[in-house]
Amino acid sequence: MAECLNVVGLARNGHRFLFLCDDRSYGTLDRTLQEFVDDPELDFSEADKLLIELQLPHPVQSNEPEAPEDPTWL
C-alpha cells in the first residue's frame, strides 16, 4: 500500500498555516498543533487545532479488539 502525504491548511485574519504529515506522523502533528495553541505570539486557537484535525483522513484505530466474523460471537 502506498503511503499518503496529507496537506492541510488554514487561512484567516491574514495568517496562513500549512501542515504536512504522513500517515505515521499524526502524533507529531498533534504535538505541533498544541505548541501553536500554547504560543502566545501566534494567533492560533483550540478551534483552529480542531479544524485542522477534522480535515485529516485519520486511519481507523480502535482500542477494542475486533470480534470474530462469526455471528454467534457475543
VMD Tcl script that builds the backbone (N, CA, C; Angstrom):
set m [mol new atoms 222]
animate dup $m
set s [atomselect $m all]
$s set {name element resname resid chain x y z} {
  {N N MET 1 A 0.842 -1.166 0.000}
  {CA C MET 1 A 0.000 0.000 0.000}
  {C C MET 1 A 0.894 1.237 0.000}
  {N N ALA 2 A 0.570 2.199 -0.822}
  {CA C ALA 2 A 1.341 3.433 -0.913}
  {C C ALA 2 A 1.021 4.328 0.268}
  {N N GLU 3 A 2.044 5.007 0.743}
  {CA C GLU 3 A 1.866 5.934 1.845}
  {C C GLU 3 A 1.386 7.273 1.305}
  {N N CYS 4 A 0.477 7.897 2.034}
  {CA C CYS 4 A -0.090 9.176 1.599}
  {C C CYS 4 A 0.547 10.324 2.366}
  {N N LEU 5 A 0.661 11.446 1.689}
  {CA C LEU 5 A 1.094 12.680 2.324}
  {C C LEU 5 A -0.127 13.566 2.423}
  {N N ASN 6 A -0.478 13.953 3.632}
  {CA C ASN 6 A -1.638 14.793 3.870}
  {C C ASN 6 A -1.206 16.246 3.934}
  {N N VAL 7 A -1.914 17.106 3.231}
  {CA C VAL 7 A -1.651 18.536 3.223}
  {C C VAL 7 A -2.914 19.224 3.718}
  {N N VAL 8 A -2.784 19.973 4.816}
  {CA C VAL 8 A -3.927 20.646 5.413}
  {C C VAL 8 A -3.540 22.083 5.680}
  {N N GLY 9 A -4.441 22.997 5.359}
  {CA C GLY 9 A -4.143 24.398 5.562}
  {C C GLY 9 A -5.273 25.150 6.232}
  {N N LEU 10 A -4.908 26.294 6.789}
  {CA C LEU 10 A -5.863 27.184 7.431}
  {C C LEU 10 A -5.424 28.610 7.130}
  {N N ALA 11 A -6.343 29.419 6.623}
  {CA C ALA 11 A -6.055 30.827 6.358}
  {C C ALA 11 A -7.177 31.663 6.957}
  {N N ARG 12 A -6.800 32.613 7.800}
  {CA C ARG 12 A -7.785 33.529 8.371}
  {C C ARG 12 A -7.062 34.711 9.006}
  {N N ASN 13 A -7.724 35.854 8.994}
  {CA C ASN 13 A -7.194 37.078 9.590}
  {C C ASN 13 A -5.784 37.405 9.111}
  {N N GLY 14 A -5.491 37.144 7.850}
  {CA C GLY 14 A -4.179 37.464 7.305}
  {C C GLY 14 A -3.083 36.475 7.650}
  {N N HIS 15 A -3.418 35.414 8.368}
  {CA C HIS 15 A -2.448 34.381 8.728}
  {C C HIS 15 A -2.708 33.145 7.888}
  {N N ARG 16 A -1.625 32.485 7.526}
  {CA C ARG 16 A -1.742 31.232 6.768}
  {C C ARG 16 A -0.914 30.160 7.463}
  {N N PHE 17 A -1.539 29.029 7.688}
  {CA C PHE 17 A -0.875 27.885 8.298}
  {C C PHE 17 A -1.024 26.707 7.352}
  {N N LEU 18 A 0.063 26.017 7.080}
  {CA C LEU 18 A 0.063 24.860 6.202}
  {C C LEU 18 A 0.791 23.724 6.911}
  {N N PHE 19 A 0.162 22.575 6.969}
  {CA C PHE 19 A 0.732 21.428 7.665}
  {C C PHE 19 A 0.808 20.244 6.711}
  {N N LEU 20 A 1.902 19.524 6.796}
  {CA C LEU 20 A 2.124 18.307 6.016}
  {C C LEU 20 A 2.389 17.170 7.000}
  {N N CYS 21 A 1.781 16.031 6.762}
  {CA C CYS 21 A 2.113 14.861 7.579}
  {C C CYS 21 A 1.772 13.600 6.804}
  {N N ASP 22 A 2.511 12.559 7.105}
  {CA C ASP 22 A 2.181 11.267 6.505}
  {C C ASP 22 A 1.340 10.484 7.511}
  {N N ASP 23 A 0.961 9.295 7.137}
  {CA C ASP 23 A 0.069 8.506 7.975}
  {C C ASP 23 A 0.677 8.125 9.324}
  {N N ARG 24 A 1.989 8.168 9.439}
  {CA C ARG 24 A 2.651 7.805 10.691}
  {C C ARG 24 A 2.940 9.002 11.568}
  {N N SER 25 A 2.594 10.208 11.143}
  {CA C SER 25 A 3.001 11.423 11.846}
  {C C SER 25 A 1.869 12.145 12.568}
  {N N TYR 26 A 0.750 11.489 12.782}
  {CA C TYR 26 A -0.358 12.165 13.449}
  {C C TYR 26 A 0.011 12.627 14.860}
  {N N GLY 27 A 0.762 11.832 15.580}
  {CA C GLY 27 A 1.166 12.211 16.937}
  {C C GLY 27 A 2.048 13.442 16.936}
  {N N THR 28 A 2.989 13.484 16.009}
  {CA C THR 28 A 3.875 14.633 15.893}
  {C C THR 28 A 3.075 15.872 15.509}
  {N N LEU 29 A 2.150 15.730 14.587}
  {CA C LEU 29 A 1.320 16.863 14.184}
  {C C LEU 29 A 0.477 17.348 15.354}
  {N N ASP 30 A -0.084 16.438 16.129}
  {CA C ASP 30 A -0.895 16.826 17.279}
  {C C ASP 30 A -0.073 17.638 18.277}
  {N N ARG 31 A 1.161 17.203 18.538}
  {CA C ARG 31 A 2.030 17.949 19.462}
  {C C ARG 31 A 2.372 19.325 18.901}
  {N N THR 32 A 2.631 19.395 17.597}
  {CA C THR 32 A 2.941 20.672 16.958}
  {C C THR 32 A 1.749 21.619 17.032}
  {N N LEU 33 A 0.558 21.106 16.757}
  {CA C LEU 33 A -0.635 21.943 16.847}
  {C C LEU 33 A -0.829 22.470 18.262}
  {N N GLN 34 A -0.575 21.625 19.265}
  {CA C GLN 34 A -0.713 22.071 20.658}
  {C C GLN 34 A 0.322 23.139 20.987}
  {N N GLU 35 A 1.531 23.005 20.461}
  {CA C GLU 35 A 2.553 24.040 20.660}
  {C C GLU 35 A 2.103 25.359 20.047}
  {N N PHE 36 A 1.456 25.305 18.892}
  {CA C PHE 36 A 0.941 26.520 18.256}
  {C C PHE 36 A -0.139 27.153 19.130}
  {N N VAL 37 A -1.025 26.328 19.701}
  {CA C VAL 37 A -2.082 26.834 20.576}
  {C C VAL 37 A -1.470 27.500 21.807}
  {N N ASP 38 A -0.438 26.879 22.375}
  {CA C ASP 38 A 0.182 27.371 23.601}
  {C C ASP 38 A 1.071 28.599 23.388}
  {N N ASP 39 A 1.442 28.897 22.158}
  {CA C ASP 39 A 2.330 30.021 21.861}
  {C C ASP 39 A 1.527 31.326 21.847}
  {N N PRO 40 A 1.778 32.222 22.810}
  {CA C PRO 40 A 1.001 33.463 22.869}
  {C C PRO 40 A 1.289 34.417 21.704}
  {N N GLU 41 A 2.385 34.206 20.993}
  {CA C GLU 41 A 2.719 35.073 19.867}
  {C C GLU 41 A 2.013 34.673 18.573}
  {N N LEU 42 A 1.408 33.487 18.568}
  {CA C LEU 42 A 0.687 33.027 17.386}
  {C C LEU 42 A -0.810 33.232 17.589}
  {N N ASP 43 A -1.484 33.603 16.543}
  {CA C ASP 43 A -2.939 33.730 16.566}
  {C C ASP 43 A -3.521 32.385 16.133}
  {N N PHE 44 A -3.412 31.390 17.024}
  {CA C PHE 44 A -3.820 30.021 16.728}
  {C C PHE 44 A -4.538 29.483 17.960}
  {N N SER 45 A -5.788 29.094 17.799}
  {CA C SER 45 A -6.612 28.700 18.946}
  {C C SER 45 A -6.909 27.199 18.949}
  {N N GLU 46 A -7.560 26.765 20.016}
  {CA C GLU 46 A -8.020 25.371 20.099}
  {C C GLU 46 A -8.982 25.071 18.948}
  {N N ALA 47 A -9.803 26.056 18.581}
  {CA C ALA 47 A -10.738 25.868 17.463}
  {C C ALA 47 A -9.976 25.651 16.159}
  {N N ASP 48 A -8.862 26.372 15.971}
  {CA C ASP 48 A -8.041 26.184 14.773}
  {C C ASP 48 A -7.448 24.777 14.753}
  {N N LYS 49 A -6.985 24.338 15.909}
  {CA C LYS 49 A -6.426 22.988 16.019}
  {C C LYS 49 A -7.478 21.950 15.635}
  {N N LEU 50 A -8.691 22.130 16.136}
  {CA C LEU 50 A -9.766 21.201 15.826}
  {C C LEU 50 A -10.094 21.211 14.338}
  {N N LEU 51 A -10.121 22.383 13.725}
  {CA C LEU 51 A -10.390 22.463 12.283}
  {C C LEU 51 A -9.354 21.691 11.478}
  {N N ILE 52 A -8.080 21.830 11.873}
  {CA C ILE 52 A -7.014 21.096 11.182}
  {C C ILE 52 A -7.216 19.599 11.363}
  {N N GLU 53 A -7.464 19.170 12.604}
  {CA C GLU 53 A -7.627 17.748 12.878}
  {C C GLU 53 A -8.815 17.148 12.138}
  {N N LEU 54 A -9.884 17.913 11.994}
  {CA C LEU 54 A -11.073 17.408 11.302}
  {C C LEU 54 A -10.853 17.240 9.803}
  {N N GLN 55 A -9.877 17.940 9.256}
  {CA C GLN 55 A -9.589 17.829 7.827}
  {C C GLN 55 A -8.723 16.623 7.491}
  {N N LEU 56 A -8.095 16.033 8.491}
  {CA C LEU 56 A -7.191 14.911 8.251}
  {C C LEU 56 A -7.948 13.604 8.108}
  {N N PRO 57 A -7.563 12.788 7.142}
  {CA C PRO 57 A -8.190 11.471 6.996}
  {C C PRO 57 A -7.544 10.489 7.964}
  {N N HIS 58 A -8.024 10.483 9.199}
  {CA C HIS 58 A -7.427 9.625 10.219}
  {C C HIS 58 A -7.642 8.161 9.895}
  {N N PRO 59 A -6.599 7.378 10.058}
  {CA C PRO 59 A -6.783 5.937 9.895}
  {C C PRO 59 A -7.651 5.409 11.034}
  {N N VAL 60 A -8.426 4.403 10.746}
  {CA C VAL 60 A -9.296 3.836 11.765}
  {C C VAL 60 A -8.431 3.099 12.764}
  {N N GLN 61 A -8.497 3.540 14.013}
  {CA C GLN 61 A -7.752 2.882 15.077}
  {C C GLN 61 A -8.716 2.646 16.226}
  {N N SER 62 A -8.716 1.457 16.737}
  {CA C SER 62 A -9.607 1.128 17.832}
  {C C SER 62 A -8.823 0.438 18.921}
  {N N ASN 63 A -9.137 0.763 20.164}
  {CA C ASN 63 A -8.512 0.085 21.292}
  {C C ASN 63 A -9.247 -1.205 21.633}
  {N N GLU 64 A -10.428 -1.364 21.050}
  {CA C GLU 64 A -11.234 -2.556 21.280}
  {C C GLU 64 A -10.788 -3.669 20.337}
  {N N PRO 65 A -10.644 -4.879 20.840}
  {CA C PRO 65 A -10.324 -5.989 19.932}
  {C C PRO 65 A -11.506 -6.249 19.016}
  {N N GLU 66 A -11.199 -6.621 17.803}
  {CA C GLU 66 A -12.260 -6.909 16.849}
  {C C GLU 66 A -12.894 -8.255 17.175}
  {N N ALA 67 A -14.202 -8.284 17.074}
  {CA C ALA 67 A -14.912 -9.541 17.286}
  {C C ALA 67 A -14.758 -10.399 16.046}
  {N N PRO 68 A -14.701 -11.698 16.224}
  {CA C PRO 68 A -14.635 -12.570 15.050}
  {C C PRO 68 A -15.862 -12.378 14.178}
  {N N GLU 69 A -15.752 -12.745 12.913}
  {CA C GLU 69 A -16.869 -12.573 11.989}
  {C C GLU 69 A -17.995 -13.557 12.240}
  {N N ASP 70 A -17.789 -14.504 13.135}
  {CA C ASP 70 A -18.821 -15.483 13.482}
  {C C ASP 70 A -19.988 -14.742 14.156}
  {N N PRO 71 A -21.200 -14.803 13.607}
  {CA C PRO 71 A -22.326 -14.060 14.173}
  {C C PRO 71 A -22.767 -14.571 15.546}
  {N N THR 72 A -22.283 -15.718 15.986}
  {CA C THR 72 A -22.651 -16.228 17.300}
  {C C THR 72 A -21.770 -15.630 18.387}
  {N N TRP 73 A -20.780 -14.845 17.999}
  {CA C TRP 73 A -19.878 -14.219 18.969}
  {C C TRP 73 A -20.621 -13.155 19.759}
  {N N LEU 74 A -20.533 -13.226 21.072}
  {CA C LEU 74 A -21.190 -12.225 21.940}
  {C C LEU 74 A -20.159 -11.521 22.762}
}
mol reanalyze $m
mol bondsrecalc $m
mol representation Tube
mol addrep $m
